[in-house]
Amino acid sequence: MSYDPDYTVKWLTYKFILGADYTPSITDNFKLAVGPYGGYSRLKVKINDITGYSDKDSKNG
């Protein structure tokens, strides 16, 4: 594996998670899980090298 110091990569992430849970016992060996959940994720990446090349990208999920 080699390392090329001629470029830099920077990234920034955001994560948001909401949730709720309720787990009642139906029988001794069985439980029911009920509850809304949600989430959001964002990734931003920026690449620069010594030749002046630059690229940006972002993804939501």
C-alpha distance matrix in Angstrom:
0.0 3.8 6.9 10.0 13.1 15.5 16.1 17.3 17.7 20.8 22.2 25.5 26.7 30.2 31.4 35.1 36.4 40.0 41.5 44.5 45.3 48.3 48.3 51.8 52.6 54.4 54.9 53.7 50.7 50.0 49.1 48.9 46.3 47.5 46.1 44.6 41.0 39.1 35.9 34.2 30.6 29.4 26.0 25.8 22.7 22.7 20.1 20.8 19.3 20.9 22.8 24.8 23.4 23.9 23.9 25.3 25.7 27.4 27.9 30.8 31.1
3.8 0.0 3.8 6.6 9.8 12.1 13.2 14.9 16.0 19.3 21.3 24.8 26.5 30.2 31.8 35.5 37.2 40.9 42.7 45.9 46.9 50.1 50.3 53.9 54.9 56.8 57.5 56.3 53.4 52.6 51.4 51.1 48.3 49.3 47.6 45.9 42.2 40.1 36.8 34.7 31.1 29.4 25.8 25.1 21.7 21.1 18.1 18.3 16.4 17.6 19.6 21.8 20.8 21.6 22.1 23.9 24.8 26.8 27.9 30.9 31.7
6.9 3.8 0.0 3.8 6.3 9.1 10.0 11.4 12.9 16.1 18.5 22.0 24.0 27.8 29.7 33.5 35.4 39.2 41.2 44.5 45.7 49.1 49.5 53.2 54.4 56.4 57.3 56.3 53.5 52.6 51.1 50.7 47.7 48.5 46.5 44.7 40.9 38.7 35.2 33.0 29.2 27.3 23.6 22.6 19.1 18.3 15.3 15.3 13.5 14.7 17.2 19.1 18.4 19.0 19.7 21.4 22.6 24.7 26.1 29.2 30.3
10.0 6.6 3.8 0.0 3.8 5.5 7.0 9.4 11.6 15.1 17.9 21.6 24.0 27.8 30.1 33.9 36.1 39.9 42.2 45.6 47.1 50.6 51.2 55.0 56.4 58.3 59.4 58.5 55.8 54.7 53.1 52.4 49.3 49.8 47.7 45.6 41.8 39.3 35.7 33.1 29.4 27.1 23.3 21.7 18.0 16.5 13.1 12.4 10.1 11.1 13.4 15.5 15.0 16.0 17.2 19.4 21.1 23.6 25.4 28.8 30.3
13.1 9.8 6.3 3.8 0.0 3.8 5.6 7.5 10.5 13.6 16.8 20.3 23.2 26.9 29.5 33.3 35.7 39.5 42.0 45.5 47.2 50.7 51.6 55.3 57.0 59.1 60.3 59.4 56.8 55.6 53.8 53.1 49.8 50.2 47.9 45.7 41.9 39.3 35.6 32.9 29.2 26.7 23.0 21.0 17.4 15.4 12.3 11.0 8.9 9.3 12.5 14.2 14.3 15.1 16.8 18.8 21.0 23.4 25.6 28.8 30.6
15.5 12.1 9.1 5.5 3.8 0.0 3.8 7.1 10.5 13.7 17.1 20.7 23.7 27.5 30.3 34.0 36.7 40.4 43.1 46.6 48.5 52.1 53.2 56.9 58.7 60.7 62.0 61.4 58.8 57.4 55.5 54.5 51.2 51.3 48.9 46.5 42.8 39.9 36.2 33.3 29.6 26.7 23.0 20.6 16.9 14.3 10.8 8.6 5.6 5.7 8.6 10.6 10.9 12.3 14.6 17.1 19.7 22.5 25.1 28.5 30.6
16.1 13.2 10.0 7.0 5.6 3.8 0.0 3.8 6.8 10.2 13.5 17.1 20.2 23.8 26.7 30.4 33.1 36.9 39.6 43.2 45.2 48.8 50.0 53.8 55.6 57.6 59.1 58.5 56.0 54.5 52.5 51.3 48.0 48.0 45.5 42.9 39.2 36.3 32.6 29.6 25.9 23.0 19.2 16.8 13.1 10.5 7.1 5.5 3.9 6.3 9.0 9.7 9.2 9.6 11.3 13.5 16.0 18.7 21.3 24.8 26.9
17.3 14.9 11.4 9.4 7.5 7.1 3.8 0.0 3.8 6.6 10.1 13.6 16.8 20.4 23.4 27.1 29.9 33.6 36.4 40.0 42.1 45.8 47.0 50.8 52.8 54.9 56.5 55.9 53.6 52.0 49.8 48.6 45.2 45.1 42.5 40.0 36.3 33.3 29.6 26.6 22.9 20.1 16.4 14.0 10.5 8.2 5.8 5.3 6.3 9.0 11.8 11.3 10.7 9.7 10.8 12.0 14.3 16.5 19.2 22.3 24.5
17.7 16.0 12.9 11.6 10.5 10.5 6.8 3.8 0.0 3.8 6.7 10.4 13.3 17.0 19.9 23.6 26.3 30.0 32.8 36.4 38.5 42.2 43.5 47.3 49.3 51.3 53.0 52.6 50.2 48.5 46.3 45.0 41.6 41.4 38.8 36.3 32.6 29.6 25.9 22.9 19.2 16.4 12.7 10.5 7.1 5.8 4.6 6.7 8.9 12.1 14.4 13.4 11.9 9.9 9.7 9.9 11.4 13.2 15.6 18.7 20.8
20.8 19.3 16.1 15.1 13.6 13.7 10.2 6.6 3.8 0.0 3.8 7.0 10.3 13.9 17.0 20.6 23.6 27.2 30.2 33.8 36.1 39.8 41.4 45.1 47.4 49.5 51.3 50.9 48.8 47.0 44.5 43.2 39.6 39.3 36.5 33.9 30.2 27.2 23.4 20.4 16.8 13.9 10.5 8.2 5.7 5.3 6.6 8.7 11.7 14.8 17.0 15.4 14.1 11.4 10.7 9.6 10.8 11.8 14.2 16.9 19.1
22.2 21.3 18.5 17.9 16.8 17.1 13.5 10.1 6.7 3.8 0.0 3.8 6.7 10.3 13.3 17.0 19.9 23.6 26.5 30.2 32.5 36.2 37.8 41.6 43.9 45.9 47.8 47.6 45.5 43.6 41.1 39.6 36.0 35.6 32.7 30.1 26.4 23.4 19.7 16.7 13.1 10.3 7.0 5.4 4.4 6.4 8.8 11.8 15.0 18.2 20.2 18.4 16.6 13.5 11.9 9.7 9.6 9.4 11.3 13.5 15.6
25.5 24.8 22.0 21.6 20.3 20.7 17.1 13.6 10.4 7.0 3.8 0.0 3.8 7.0 10.4 13.8 17.0 20.5 23.6 27.3 29.8 33.6 35.5 39.2 41.7 43.9 45.9 45.8 43.9 41.8 39.1 37.5 33.9 33.2 30.2 27.5 23.8 20.8 17.1 14.1 10.8 8.2 5.9 5.2 6.7 9.0 12.1 14.9 18.3 21.5 23.4 21.2 19.6 16.2 14.4 11.5 10.8 9.4 10.9 12.1 14.1
26.7 26.5 24.0 24.0 23.2 23.7 20.2 16.8 13.3 10.3 6.7 3.8 0.0 3.8 6.7 10.3 13.3 16.9 20.0 23.6 26.1 29.9 31.7 35.5 38.0 40.1 42.2 42.2 40.3 38.2 35.4 33.8 30.1 29.4 26.4 23.8 20.1 17.1 13.4 10.6 7.3 5.6 4.6 6.4 8.8 12.0 15.1 18.2 21.5 24.9 26.6 24.6 22.6 19.2 16.9 13.7 12.1 9.6 9.7 10.0 11.3
30.2 30.2 27.8 27.8 26.9 27.5 23.8 20.4 17.0 13.9 10.3 7.0 3.8 0.0 3.8 6.8 10.2 13.6 16.9 20.6 23.4 27.1 29.3 33.0 35.7 37.8 40.2 40.3 38.6 36.3 33.4 31.5 27.7 26.7 23.5 20.8 17.2 14.2 10.6 7.9 5.6 5.1 6.7 8.9 12.0 15.1 18.5 21.6 25.0 28.3 30.0 27.7 25.7 22.2 19.7 16.2 14.3 11.1 10.6 9.5 10.4
31.4 31.8 29.7 30.1 29.5 30.3 26.7 23.4 19.9 17.0 13.3 10.4 6.7 3.8 0.0 3.8 6.6 10.2 13.3 17.0 19.6 23.4 25.5 29.2 31.9 34.0 36.4 36.6 34.9 32.6 29.6 27.7 24.0 23.0 19.9 17.3 13.7 10.9 7.4 5.7 4.6 6.6 8.9 12.0 15.0 18.4 21.6 24.8 28.1 31.5 33.2 31.1 28.9 25.5 22.8 19.3 16.9 13.6 12.1 10.1 9.6
35.1 35.5 33.5 33.9 33.3 34.0 30.4 27.1 23.6 20.6 17.0 13.8 10.3 6.8 3.8 0.0 3.8 6.8 10.3 13.9 16.9 20.7 23.1 26.7 29.7 31.8 34.4 34.8 33.4 30.9 27.7 25.6 21.8 20.4 17.0 14.3 11.0 8.3 5.5 5.1 6.5 9.1 12.2 15.1 18.4 21.7 25.0 28.3 31.7 35.0 36.6 34.3 32.2 28.6 25.9 22.3 19.8 16.2 14.4 11.6 10.7
36.4 37.2 35.4 36.1 35.7 36.7 33.1 29.9 26.3 23.6 19.9 17.0 13.3 10.2 6.6 3.8 0.0 3.8 6.7 10.4 13.2 17.0 19.4 23.0 25.9 28.0 30.6 31.1 29.7 27.2 23.9 21.9 18.0 16.8 13.5 11.1 7.7 5.9 4.3 6.5 8.7 12.0 15.0 18.2 21.4 24.8 28.0 31.4 34.6 38.1 39.7 37.5 35.3 31.8 28.9 25.4 22.6 19.0 16.8 13.7 11.9
40.0 40.9 39.2 39.9 39.5 40.4 36.9 33.6 30.0 27.2 23.6 20.5 16.9 13.6 10.2 6.8 3.8 0.0 3.8 7.3 10.6 14.2 17.0 20.4 23.6 25.7 28.5 29.3 28.3 25.6 22.1 19.8 16.0 14.2 10.7 8.3 5.8 5.2 6.2 9.1 12.0 15.3 18.5 21.6 24.9 28.4 31.6 34.9 38.3 41.7 43.2 41.0 38.8 35.2 32.3 28.7 25.9 22.2 19.8 16.5 14.5
41.5 42.7 41.2 42.2 42.0 43.1 39.6 36.4 32.8 30.2 26.5 23.6 20.0 16.9 13.3 10.3 6.7 3.8 0.0 3.7 6.8 10.5 13.3 16.7 19.9 22.0 24.8 25.6 24.7 22.0 18.4 16.2 12.4 10.7 7.3 6.0 4.3 6.4 8.5 12.0 14.8 18.4 21.4 24.8 27.9 31.5 34.5 38.0 41.2 44.7 46.2 44.2 41.8 38.3 35.4 31.8 28.9 25.2 22.6 19.3 16.8
44.5 45.9 44.5 45.6 45.5 46.6 43.2 40.0 36.4 33.8 30.2 27.3 23.6 20.6 17.0 13.9 10.4 7.3 3.7 0.0 3.8 7.1 10.3 13.4 16.8 19.0 21.9 22.9 22.4 19.6 15.9 13.6 10.1 8.3 5.2 5.7 6.3 9.4 12.1 15.7 18.5 22.1 25.1 28.5 31.6 35.2 38.2 41.7 44.9 48.3 49.9 47.9 45.5 42.1 39.1 35.6 32.6 28.9 26.2 22.9 20.2
45.3 46.9 45.7 47.1 47.2 48.5 45.2 42.1 38.5 36.1 32.5 29.8 26.1 23.4 19.6 16.9 13.2 10.6 6.8 3.8 0.0 3.8 6.5 9.9 13.1 15.4 18.2 19.1 18.7 16.0 12.2 10.2 6.9 5.9 4.6 7.2 8.4 12.0 14.7 18.4 21.0 24.7 27.5 31.1 34.0 37.6 40.5 44.0 47.0 50.5 52.2 50.3 47.9 44.5 41.5 38.1 35.0 31.5 28.5 25.3 22.4
48.3 50.1 49.1 50.6 50.7 52.1 48.8 45.8 42.2 39.8 36.2 33.6 29.9 27.1 23.4 20.7 17.0 14.2 10.5 7.1 3.8 0.0 3.8 6.4 9.9 12.2 15.2 16.3 16.4 13.7 9.9 8.1 5.9 5.3 6.1 9.7 11.7 15.4 18.3 22.0 24.7 28.4 31.3 34.8 37.7 41.4 44.2 47.7 50.7 54.2 55.9 54.0 51.6 48.2 45.2 41.8 38.7 35.1 32.1 28.9 25.8
48.3 50.3 49.5 51.2 51.6 53.2 50.0 47.0 43.5 41.4 37.8 35.5 31.7 29.3 25.5 23.1 19.4 17.0 13.3 10.3 6.5 3.8 0.0 3.8 6.6 9.2 11.8 12.7 12.6 10.1 6.3 5.5 4.5 6.4 8.7 12.3 14.0 17.8 20.5 24.2 26.6 30.4 33.0 36.7 39.3 43.0 45.6 49.2 52.1 55.6 57.3 55.6 53.1 49.9 46.8 43.6 40.4 37.0 33.8 30.8 27.5
51.8 53.9 53.2 55.0 55.3 56.9 53.8 50.8 47.3 45.1 41.6 39.2 35.5 33.0 29.2 26.7 23.0 20.4 16.7 13.4 9.9 6.4 3.8 0.0 3.8 6.3 9.1 10.6 11.4 9.1 5.8 5.7 7.0 8.5 11.3 15.1 17.3 21.1 24.0 27.8 30.3 34.1 36.7 40.4 43.1 46.8 49.4 53.0 55.8 59.4 61.0 59.4 56.8 53.6 50.5 47.2 44.0 40.6 37.4 34.3 31.0
52.6 54.9 54.4 56.4 57.0 58.7 55.6 52.8 49.3 47.4 43.9 41.7 38.0 35.7 31.9 29.7 25.9 23.6 19.9 16.8 13.1 9.9 6.6 3.8 0.0 3.8 5.6 6.8 8.1 6.4 4.5 6.6 9.1 11.5 14.6 18.4 20.4 24.1 26.9 30.6 32.9 36.7 39.2 42.9 45.4 49.1 51.5 55.1 57.8 61.4 63.1 61.6 59.0 55.9 52.8 49.6 46.4 43.1 39.8 36.9 33.5
54.4 56.8 56.4 58.3 59.1 60.7 57.6 54.9 51.3 49.5 45.9 43.9 40.1 37.8 34.0 31.8 28.0 25.7 22.0 19.0 15.4 12.2 9.2 6.3 3.8 0.0 3.8 7.0 8.0 5.7 5.4 6.7 10.2 12.3 15.9 19.5 21.8 25.5 28.5 32.2 34.6 38.4 40.9 44.6 47.2 50.9 53.3 57.0 59.7 63.3 64.8 63.4 60.6 57.5 54.3 51.2 47.8 44.5 41.1 38.1 34.6
54.9 57.5 57.3 59.4 60.3 62.0 59.1 56.5 53.0 51.3 47.8 45.9 42.2 40.2 36.4 34.4 30.6 28.5 24.8 21.9 18.2 15.2 11.8 9.1 5.6 3.8 0.0 3.8 5.5 5.1 6.9 9.5 13.0 15.6 19.2 22.8 24.7 28.4 31.1 34.8 37.0 40.8 43.1 46.9 49.2 52.9 55.2 58.8 61.4 65.0 66.5 65.3 62.5 59.6 56.4 53.4 50.1 46.8 43.5 40.6 37.1
53.7 56.3 56.3 58.5 59.4 61.4 58.5 55.9 52.6 50.9 47.6 45.8 42.2 40.3 36.6 34.8 31.1 29.3 25.6 22.9 19.1 16.3 12.7 10.6 6.8 7.0 3.8 0.0 3.8 5.9 8.0 11.4 14.4 17.5 20.8 24.4 25.9 29.5 31.9 35.6 37.5 41.2 43.3 47.1 49.2 52.9 55.0 58.6 61.0 64.5 66.3 65.2 62.5 59.6 56.6 53.7 50.4 47.3 44.0 41.4 37.8
50.7 53.4 53.5 55.8 56.8 58.8 56.0 53.6 50.2 48.8 45.5 43.9 40.3 38.6 34.9 33.4 29.7 28.3 24.7 22.4 18.7 16.4 12.6 11.4 8.1 8.0 5.5 3.8 0.0 3.8 6.9 10.5 13.3 16.7 20.0 23.4 24.6 28.0 30.3 33.8 35.5 39.2 41.1 44.9 46.9 50.6 52.6 56.2 58.5 62.0 63.7 62.7 59.9 57.2 54.1 51.3 48.0 45.0 41.7 39.2 35.6
50.0 52.6 52.6 54.7 55.6 57.4 54.5 52.0 48.5 47.0 43.6 41.8 38.2 36.3 32.6 30.9 27.2 25.6 22.0 19.6 16.0 13.7 10.1 9.1 6.4 5.7 5.1 5.9 3.8 0.0 3.8 6.9 10.0 13.3 16.7 20.0 21.5 25.0 27.4 31.0 33.0 36.7 38.8 42.6 44.8 48.5 50.6 54.3 56.8 60.4 61.9 60.7 57.9 55.0 51.8 49.0 45.6 42.5 39.1 36.4 32.8
49.1 51.4 51.1 53.1 53.8 55.5 52.5 49.8 46.3 44.5 41.1 39.1 35.4 33.4 29.6 27.7 23.9 22.1 18.4 15.9 12.2 9.9 6.3 5.8 4.5 5.4 6.9 8.0 6.9 3.8 0.0 3.8 6.5 9.8 13.2 16.6 18.2 21.8 24.4 28.1 30.2 34.0 36.2 40.0 42.3 46.1 48.4 52.1 54.7 58.3 59.8 58.5 55.7 52.7 49.6 46.5 43.2 40.0 36.7 33.8 30.3
48.9 51.1 50.7 52.4 53.1 54.5 51.3 48.6 45.0 43.2 39.6 37.5 33.8 31.5 27.7 25.6 21.9 19.8 16.2 13.6 10.2 8.1 5.5 5.7 6.6 6.7 9.5 11.4 10.5 6.9 3.8 0.0 3.8 6.4 10.1 13.5 15.4 19.1 21.9 25.6 28.0 31.8 34.4 38.1 40.6 44.4 46.9 50.6 53.3 57.0 58.4 56.9 54.0 51.0 47.7 44.6 41.2 37.9 34.5 31.4 27.9
46.3 48.3 47.7 49.3 49.8 51.2 48.0 45.2 41.6 39.6 36.0 33.9 30.1 27.7 24.0 21.8 18.0 16.0 12.4 10.1 6.9 5.9 4.5 7.0 9.1 10.2 13.0 14.4 13.3 10.0 6.5 3.8 0.0 3.8 6.8 10.1 11.8 15.4 18.2 22.0 24.4 28.2 30.8 34.5 37.1 40.9 43.4 47.1 49.9 53.6 55.0 53.4 50.6 47.5 44.3 41.1 37.7 34.4 31.0 28.0 24.5
47.5 49.3 48.5 49.8 50.2 51.3 48.0 45.1 41.4 39.3 35.6 33.2 29.4 26.7 23.0 20.4 16.8 14.2 10.7 8.3 5.9 5.3 6.4 8.5 11.5 12.3 15.6 17.5 16.7 13.3 9.8 6.4 3.8 0.0 3.8 7.2 9.8 13.5 16.8 20.5 23.4 27.1 30.0 33.6 36.5 40.2 43.0 46.7 49.7 53.3 54.6 52.8 50.1 46.8 43.5 40.2 36.8 33.3 30.0 26.7 23.5
46.1 47.6 46.5 47.7 47.9 48.9 45.5 42.5 38.8 36.5 32.7 30.2 26.4 23.5 19.9 17.0 13.5 10.7 7.3 5.2 4.6 6.1 8.7 11.3 14.6 15.9 19.2 20.8 20.0 16.7 13.2 10.1 6.8 3.8 0.0 3.8 6.6 10.2 13.6 17.3 20.4 24.1 27.1 30.6 33.7 37.4 40.3 43.9 47.0 50.6 52.0 50.0 47.3 44.0 40.7 37.3 34.0 30.4 27.3 23.9 20.8
44.6 45.9 44.7 45.6 45.7 46.5 42.9 40.0 36.3 33.9 30.1 27.5 23.8 20.8 17.3 14.3 11.1 8.3 6.0 5.7 7.2 9.7 12.3 15.1 18.4 19.5 22.8 24.4 23.4 20.0 16.6 13.5 10.1 7.2 3.8 0.0 3.8 6.9 10.6 14.1 17.4 21.0 24.2 27.6 30.8 34.4 37.5 41.1 44.3 47.9 49.1 47.0 44.3 40.9 37.6 34.1 30.8 27.2 24.1 20.6 17.7
41.0 42.2 40.9 41.8 41.9 42.8 39.2 36.3 32.6 30.2 26.4 23.8 20.1 17.2 13.7 11.0 7.7 5.8 4.3 6.3 8.4 11.7 14.0 17.3 20.4 21.8 24.7 25.9 24.6 21.5 18.2 15.4 11.8 9.8 6.6 3.8 0.0 3.8 7.1 10.8 13.8 17.5 20.6 24.1 27.2 30.9 33.9 37.5 40.6 44.2 45.5 43.5 40.8 37.4 34.2 30.7 27.5 23.9 20.8 17.4 14.5
39.1 40.1 38.7 39.3 39.3 39.9 36.3 33.3 29.6 27.2 23.4 20.8 17.1 14.2 10.9 8.3 5.9 5.2 6.4 9.4 12.0 15.4 17.8 21.1 24.1 25.5 28.4 29.5 28.0 25.0 21.8 19.1 15.4 13.5 10.2 6.9 3.8 0.0 3.7 7.2 10.5 14.0 17.4 20.7 23.9 27.6 30.7 34.2 37.5 41.1 42.2 40.1 37.5 34.0 30.8 27.2 24.0 20.3 17.4 13.8 11.2
35.9 36.8 35.2 35.7 35.6 36.2 32.6 29.6 25.9 23.4 19.7 17.1 13.4 10.6 7.4 5.5 4.3 6.2 8.5 12.1 14.7 18.3 20.5 24.0 26.9 28.5 31.1 31.9 30.3 27.4 24.4 21.9 18.2 16.8 13.6 10.6 7.1 3.7 0.0 3.8 6.8 10.4 13.7 17.1 20.3 23.9 27.0 30.5 33.8 37.4 38.6 36.5 33.9 30.5 27.3 23.7 20.6 16.9 14.1 10.8 8.3
34.2 34.7 33.0 33.1 32.9 33.3 29.6 26.6 22.9 20.4 16.7 14.1 10.6 7.9 5.7 5.1 6.5 9.1 12.0 15.7 18.4 22.0 24.2 27.8 30.6 32.2 34.8 35.6 33.8 31.0 28.1 25.6 22.0 20.5 17.3 14.1 10.8 7.2 3.8 0.0 3.8 6.9 10.4 13.6 16.9 20.5 23.7 27.2 30.6 34.1 35.2 33.0 30.4 26.9 23.8 20.2 17.1 13.4 10.8 7.4 6.0
30.6 31.1 29.2 29.4 29.2 29.6 25.9 22.9 19.2 16.8 13.1 10.8 7.3 5.6 4.6 6.5 8.7 12.0 14.8 18.5 21.0 24.7 26.6 30.3 32.9 34.6 37.0 37.5 35.5 33.0 30.2 28.0 24.4 23.4 20.4 17.4 13.8 10.5 6.8 3.8 0.0 3.8 6.8 10.3 13.4 17.0 20.1 23.7 27.0 30.6 31.8 29.6 27.1 23.7 20.6 17.1 14.1 10.5 8.2 5.7 5.1
29.4 29.4 27.3 27.1 26.7 26.7 23.0 20.1 16.4 13.9 10.3 8.2 5.6 5.1 6.6 9.1 12.0 15.3 18.4 22.1 24.7 28.4 30.4 34.1 36.7 38.4 40.8 41.2 39.2 36.7 34.0 31.8 28.2 27.1 24.1 21.0 17.5 14.0 10.4 6.9 3.8 0.0 3.8 6.7 10.1 13.6 16.9 20.3 23.7 27.3 28.4 26.1 23.6 20.1 17.0 13.5 10.7 7.1 5.7 4.5 6.4
26.0 25.8 23.6 23.3 23.0 23.0 19.2 16.4 12.7 10.5 7.0 5.9 4.6 6.7 8.9 12.2 15.0 18.5 21.4 25.1 27.5 31.3 33.0 36.7 39.2 40.9 43.1 43.3 41.1 38.8 36.2 34.4 30.8 30.0 27.1 24.2 20.6 17.4 13.7 10.4 6.8 3.8 0.0 3.8 6.6 10.3 13.3 16.9 20.2 23.8 24.9 22.9 20.4 17.0 14.0 10.7 8.2 5.4 5.3 6.6 8.7
25.8 25.1 22.6 21.7 21.0 20.6 16.8 14.0 10.5 8.2 5.4 5.2 6.4 8.9 12.0 15.1 18.2 21.6 24.8 28.5 31.1 34.8 36.7 40.4 42.9 44.6 46.9 47.1 44.9 42.6 40.0 38.1 34.5 33.6 30.6 27.6 24.1 20.7 17.1 13.6 10.3 6.7 3.8 0.0 3.8 6.9 10.4 13.7 17.2 20.7 21.8 19.4 17.2 13.6 10.9 7.4 5.9 4.3 6.7 9.0 11.8
22.7 21.7 19.1 18.0 17.4 16.9 13.1 10.5 7.1 5.7 4.4 6.7 8.8 12.0 15.0 18.4 21.4 24.9 27.9 31.6 34.0 37.7 39.3 43.1 45.4 47.2 49.2 49.2 46.9 44.8 42.3 40.6 37.1 36.5 33.7 30.8 27.2 23.9 20.3 16.9 13.4 10.1 6.6 3.8 0.0 3.8 6.8 10.3 13.6 17.2 18.4 16.4 14.0 10.7 8.2 5.6 5.4 6.2 8.9 12.0 14.5
22.7 21.1 18.3 16.5 15.4 14.3 10.5 8.2 5.8 5.3 6.4 9.0 12.0 15.1 18.4 21.7 24.8 28.4 31.5 35.2 37.6 41.4 43.0 46.8 49.1 50.9 52.9 52.9 50.6 48.5 46.1 44.4 40.9 40.2 37.4 34.4 30.9 27.6 23.9 20.5 17.0 13.6 10.3 6.9 3.8 0.0 3.8 6.8 10.4 13.8 14.9 12.7 10.7 7.3 5.8 4.5 6.7 8.9 12.1 15.3 18.1
20.1 18.1 15.3 13.1 12.3 10.8 7.1 5.8 4.6 6.6 8.8 12.1 15.1 18.5 21.6 25.0 28.0 31.6 34.5 38.2 40.5 44.2 45.6 49.4 51.5 53.3 55.2 55.0 52.6 50.6 48.4 46.9 43.4 43.0 40.3 37.5 33.9 30.7 27.0 23.7 20.1 16.9 13.3 10.4 6.8 3.8 0.0 3.8 6.9 10.6 11.7 10.2 8.0 5.5 5.3 6.5 9.0 11.9 14.8 18.3 20.9
20.8 18.3 15.3 12.4 11.0 8.6 5.5 5.3 6.7 8.7 11.8 14.9 18.2 21.6 24.8 28.3 31.4 34.9 38.0 41.7 44.0 47.7 49.2 53.0 55.1 57.0 58.8 58.6 56.2 54.3 52.1 50.6 47.1 46.7 43.9 41.1 37.5 34.2 30.5 27.2 23.7 20.3 16.9 13.7 10.3 6.8 3.8 0.0 3.8 7.0 8.4 6.8 5.8 4.5 6.8 9.1 12.3 15.3 18.5 21.9 24.6
19.3 16.4 13.5 10.1 8.9 5.6 3.9 6.3 8.9 11.7 15.0 18.3 21.5 25.0 28.1 31.7 34.6 38.3 41.2 44.9 47.0 50.7 52.1 55.8 57.8 59.7 61.4 61.0 58.5 56.8 54.7 53.3 49.9 49.7 47.0 44.3 40.6 37.5 33.8 30.6 27.0 23.7 20.2 17.2 13.6 10.4 6.9 3.8 0.0 3.8 5.6 5.8 5.6 6.8 9.5 12.4 15.5 18.6 21.6 25.2 27.7
20.9 17.6 14.7 11.1 9.3 5.7 6.3 9.0 12.1 14.8 18.2 21.5 24.9 28.3 31.5 35.0 38.1 41.7 44.7 48.3 50.5 54.2 55.6 59.4 61.4 63.3 65.0 64.5 62.0 60.4 58.3 57.0 53.6 53.3 50.6 47.9 44.2 41.1 37.4 34.1 30.6 27.3 23.8 20.7 17.2 13.8 10.6 7.0 3.8 0.0 3.8 5.4 7.3 9.4 12.7 15.8 19.0 22.2 25.3 28.8 31.5
22.8 19.6 17.2 13.4 12.5 8.6 9.0 11.8 14.4 17.0 20.2 23.4 26.6 30.0 33.2 36.6 39.7 43.2 46.2 49.9 52.2 55.9 57.3 61.0 63.1 64.8 66.5 66.3 63.7 61.9 59.8 58.4 55.0 54.6 52.0 49.1 45.5 42.2 38.6 35.2 31.8 28.4 24.9 21.8 18.4 14.9 11.7 8.4 5.6 3.8 0.0 3.8 5.6 9.0 12.3 15.8 19.1 22.6 25.7 29.3 32.1
24.8 21.8 19.1 15.5 14.2 10.6 9.7 11.3 13.4 15.4 18.4 21.2 24.6 27.7 31.1 34.3 37.5 41.0 44.2 47.9 50.3 54.0 55.6 59.4 61.6 63.4 65.3 65.2 62.7 60.7 58.5 56.9 53.4 52.8 50.0 47.0 43.5 40.1 36.5 33.0 29.6 26.1 22.9 19.4 16.4 12.7 10.2 6.8 5.8 5.4 3.8 0.0 3.8 6.3 10.0 13.2 16.8 20.2 23.6 27.1 30.1
23.4 20.8 18.4 15.0 14.3 10.9 9.2 10.7 11.9 14.1 16.6 19.6 22.6 25.7 28.9 32.2 35.3 38.8 41.8 45.5 47.9 51.6 53.1 56.8 59.0 60.6 62.5 62.5 59.9 57.9 55.7 54.0 50.6 50.1 47.3 44.3 40.8 37.5 33.9 30.4 27.1 23.6 20.4 17.2 14.0 10.7 8.0 5.8 5.6 7.3 5.6 3.8 0.0 3.8 6.9 10.5 13.8 17.4 20.6 24.2 27.1
23.9 21.6 19.0 16.0 15.1 12.3 9.6 9.7 9.9 11.4 13.5 16.2 19.2 22.2 25.5 28.6 31.8 35.2 38.3 42.1 44.5 48.2 49.9 53.6 55.9 57.5 59.6 59.6 57.2 55.0 52.7 51.0 47.5 46.8 44.0 40.9 37.4 34.0 30.5 26.9 23.7 20.1 17.0 13.6 10.7 7.3 5.5 4.5 6.8 9.4 9.0 6.3 3.8 0.0 3.8 7.0 10.5 14.0 17.4 20.9 23.9
23.9 22.1 19.7 17.2 16.8 14.6 11.3 10.8 9.7 10.7 11.9 14.4 16.9 19.7 22.8 25.9 28.9 32.3 35.4 39.1 41.5 45.2 46.8 50.5 52.8 54.3 56.4 56.6 54.1 51.8 49.6 47.7 44.3 43.5 40.7 37.6 34.2 30.8 27.3 23.8 20.6 17.0 14.0 10.9 8.2 5.8 5.3 6.8 9.5 12.7 12.3 10.0 6.9 3.8 0.0 3.8 6.9 10.6 13.8 17.4 20.4
25.3 23.9 21.4 19.4 18.8 17.1 13.5 12.0 9.9 9.6 9.7 11.5 13.7 16.2 19.3 22.3 25.4 28.7 31.8 35.6 38.1 41.8 43.6 47.2 49.6 51.2 53.4 53.7 51.3 49.0 46.5 44.6 41.1 40.2 37.3 34.1 30.7 27.2 23.7 20.2 17.1 13.5 10.7 7.4 5.6 4.5 6.5 9.1 12.4 15.8 15.8 13.2 10.5 7.0 3.8 0.0 3.8 7.0 10.5 13.9 17.1
25.7 24.8 22.6 21.1 21.0 19.7 16.0 14.3 11.4 10.8 9.6 10.8 12.1 14.3 16.9 19.8 22.6 25.9 28.9 32.6 35.0 38.7 40.4 44.0 46.4 47.8 50.1 50.4 48.0 45.6 43.2 41.2 37.7 36.8 34.0 30.8 27.5 24.0 20.6 17.1 14.1 10.7 8.2 5.9 5.4 6.7 9.0 12.3 15.5 19.0 19.1 16.8 13.8 10.5 6.9 3.8 0.0 3.8 6.9 10.4 13.6
27.4 26.8 24.7 23.6 23.4 22.5 18.7 16.5 13.2 11.8 9.4 9.4 9.6 11.1 13.6 16.2 19.0 22.2 25.2 28.9 31.5 35.1 37.0 40.6 43.1 44.5 46.8 47.3 45.0 42.5 40.0 37.9 34.4 33.3 30.4 27.2 23.9 20.3 16.9 13.4 10.5 7.1 5.4 4.3 6.2 8.9 11.9 15.3 18.6 22.2 22.6 20.2 17.4 14.0 10.6 7.0 3.8 0.0 3.8 6.9 10.2
27.9 27.9 26.1 25.4 25.6 25.1 21.3 19.2 15.6 14.2 11.3 10.9 9.7 10.6 12.1 14.4 16.8 19.8 22.6 26.2 28.5 32.1 33.8 37.4 39.8 41.1 43.5 44.0 41.7 39.1 36.7 34.5 31.0 30.0 27.3 24.1 20.8 17.4 14.1 10.8 8.2 5.7 5.3 6.7 8.9 12.1 14.8 18.5 21.6 25.3 25.7 23.6 20.6 17.4 13.8 10.5 6.9 3.8 0.0 3.8 6.7
30.8 30.9 29.2 28.8 28.8 28.5 24.8 22.3 18.7 16.9 13.5 12.1 10.0 9.5 10.1 11.6 13.7 16.5 19.3 22.9 25.3 28.9 30.8 34.3 36.9 38.1 40.6 41.4 39.2 36.4 33.8 31.4 28.0 26.7 23.9 20.6 17.4 13.8 10.8 7.4 5.7 4.5 6.6 9.0 12.0 15.3 18.3 21.9 25.2 28.8 29.3 27.1 24.2 20.9 17.4 13.9 10.4 6.9 3.8 0.0 3.7
31.1 31.7 30.3 30.3 30.6 30.6 26.9 24.5 20.8 19.1 15.6 14.1 11.3 10.4 9.6 10.7 11.9 14.5 16.8 20.2 22.4 25.8 27.5 31.0 33.5 34.6 37.1 37.8 35.6 32.8 30.3 27.9 24.5 23.5 20.8 17.7 14.5 11.2 8.3 6.0 5.1 6.4 8.7 11.8 14.5 18.1 20.9 24.6 27.7 31.5 32.1 30.1 27.1 23.9 20.4 17.1 13.6 10.2 6.7 3.7 0.0
